[in-house]
């Protein structure tokens, strides 16, 4: 209080008025509020320089004050001339502590992205009419890396002192926020946990002291690492399957989130799978019912570190585009979140394509050697095979004797048996040919049957194996000369020799028959001997060919 330069203050007093009902404070010994106008003037003391104060036991014990109530403090000053001047201030008595609640990030999350820490504040008045609160004036937070206990200082986790690490937030009408640096994710280590505490302070100076978990304090773990994923079945590129075999084997793999030991895990249906094949520069995708040019991705769940593709084509659907080289790839998404618990997965790259062949077309094979129905030498049996697309896995043959004797026995590789016996061969030419050089003990004049059967790398067997029949014949044919007679004499007039003739025959159980009769006509009077070649004689040992076989003749001798 003060007076004009021409006056002098005499004294000053205070009066406490409860704002909502204008009741006035009456001090000791009553120490209560009384009706308006009946209150007690509290005589102030001038402590220095016209500064007046008042204190008593009631005020020291906060007896007049009730939390959440507004009060008028009226001061009246009087000078020695008797002039009085009142002044009134309205105050709010607030002893309740405010609370700052963290909204983002949510407690216990695995977080892949964080830009802002936000929340709400409360500074509630007591229940009932005419109670008020002063409102929050500031919110501060502490942000700590739990692995080493260091606190965030606004740029990095450098502080070791908690008290020096409270960060000021922007405060709004009922909320607050702290904007993190743009590169904060570079400063947060994947797989590590962090803690946040939020503290509110109200206008009255009351400061929050309790930090309930999940309300004013929380922890979260950073996961900014993509999962690891692999296709393990088909086991390797180039596998060959029938449609039924690939469905039995399945398409599957492994997946695990990283970093190991502390991660969000693979999210539900977090395995993406594409199954496709190429044709003429176009990619055809399996969409669950047909093969289509529209890119299609299936979603599967991973359990126990593995995943299985459940939307496989059936046998007819595998076969609808024909035998093909198919390919499959996969990627994984983890369950990392934004601060509001919205899924924000770390996603792996696609695996390399795992290629495999589905082939339902049976292969075929044939016998090339022997190639004639009668042979007199057979050290190697050979043939061809065709097993496109998957390639030839094996060719087996049977050697069966079917005539002379007609017992239909099979060669086992060392002996003859009545039981069907398939013998393996050696593949050549990338599976396009085969041979076997460990042949049977051939018996002359016996008829044999060689049957070949191929199996491809997808497991398809040849449906109608082919065979070739032949006779092994090493019995020489017989030939005899009827004209000229042995040691006879001939001339050009009385006893000419115009035709040489004779007979021939082939004997045995399965004779091949005579196919050709050849003659040596030799002039033994010459030295050296000369041979007739059809036109004249020379020293070259030439044959001439007779006409006919069983009965043969040669007339070109004039």
Secondary structure, DSSP 8 states (H G I E B T S, - for coil): ----TT--EEEEEEEEEETTT--EEE-TTT-EEESTT----EE-EEEETTEEE---HHHHTT-S--TT-EEEEEEEEEETT--EEEEEEEEE------EEEEEES-TT-EES---EEEEEEE----SSTT-----EEEEEEEEEETTT--EE-SSSEEE--SGGG-EE-EE-SSEEEEE--TTHHHHS-TT-EEEEEEEEEETT--B-----BTTTEEEEEE-----EEEEEES-STTEEE-HHHHHHH--EEEEE-SSTTS---EEEEEEEEEEEEEETTEEEEE-SSSEESS---EEE--BTTEEE------HHHHHTT-SEEEEEEEEEEE--B-TTS-B---B------EEEEE-----EEEEEES-SSEES--S-EEEEEE-TTT-EEEEEEEEEEEESS----EE-SSSEESS---EE-EEEGGGTEEEE-S-----TTEEEEEEEEEEETTS-B-SS-EEEEEEE-----EEEEEES-TT----SSSS----EEEEEE--STT-------EE--EETTSSS-EEE-SSSEESS---EE-B-SSEEEE----
